[in-house]
Amino acid sequence: MTTSSDHADPSTQPEDTGTNLLPEQARATVEEIKADNAALEEQNQIVEAQAEAVAEQARQLAEVTEEVLEELRENHEG
């Protein structure tokens, strides 16, 4: 027959210190991943803004280039 003191004795319980740490470690890992994701999202927003700026500069350059080409054609023909 087992008594309640047998259940409270750590020497009779399976060693589970690793599993006790696992949830805490898992939470720490989740927090680390969340922080990494937040940093990546911030970087993504920066890169998107830079890409939009570069695309706008490319559009402007293409427009100016077309205007210069038209002027050159007109000068060459005239």
N, C-alpha and C positions, 0 to 999 in steps of 0.2 A: 504494500500500500504506500502511495506517495503522499507526502504532506505538503502543505503550502510552502514550507521552508525549503523543500527540495526544488521547487520551481524558482524560487528567488535566488538560489545559490548559483552564481555565475559559472562555477566550475562544472555544473551539470547541464548548462545550456550550451548549444552549439555556438562556436565562435562566430560572431557576425559583425565584428567591428568594421570589416570592409563594406558590408552592405549598409551599415549605419552611416558610413561616410558617403556612400554612393549618391543618395539624394542631394546632399549638400554639394557634392562635386558636380552633380548634374545641373543643379541650379546655377552654380558658378559658371559652368560651361555655357548654359543658356544665356546668362547675362553677358558673357564675353561675346557670344555670337550676336546678340542684340546690339551690343556696342559696335561690333565690326560692321554689322548691317547698316547701322545709323551713319557710320563714317563713310561707308560705300555709297549710301544714298546721297549724302552731302556732296561727295566727289562727283557722283553722277549728275547732280543738278548743276554743278560748276561746269562740267564738261559739256552738258547740253547747252548751257548759255554760251559757252565759247564756240561751240559748233554753229549755233544760230548766228553769232556775230561773224564768223568766217563765211557762212553762206551768204549773209547780207553783203559782205565785202566782195564776194565773188560775183554776185548779181550786179553790184555797182560797177565793178571792173568790166564785166561783160558789156554793160550798157555804154560805158565810156569808150570801150574798144570799138563797139559797133558805130558809135558816133564819129570817131576818128577815121575809121575805115570809109564811112560814107563821105566825109569831107575829102579824104584822099582821092576817092573815085571821082568826085565832082571836080576837083582841081585837075586831075589827070585828063578828064574828058573835056574840060573847058579850056 
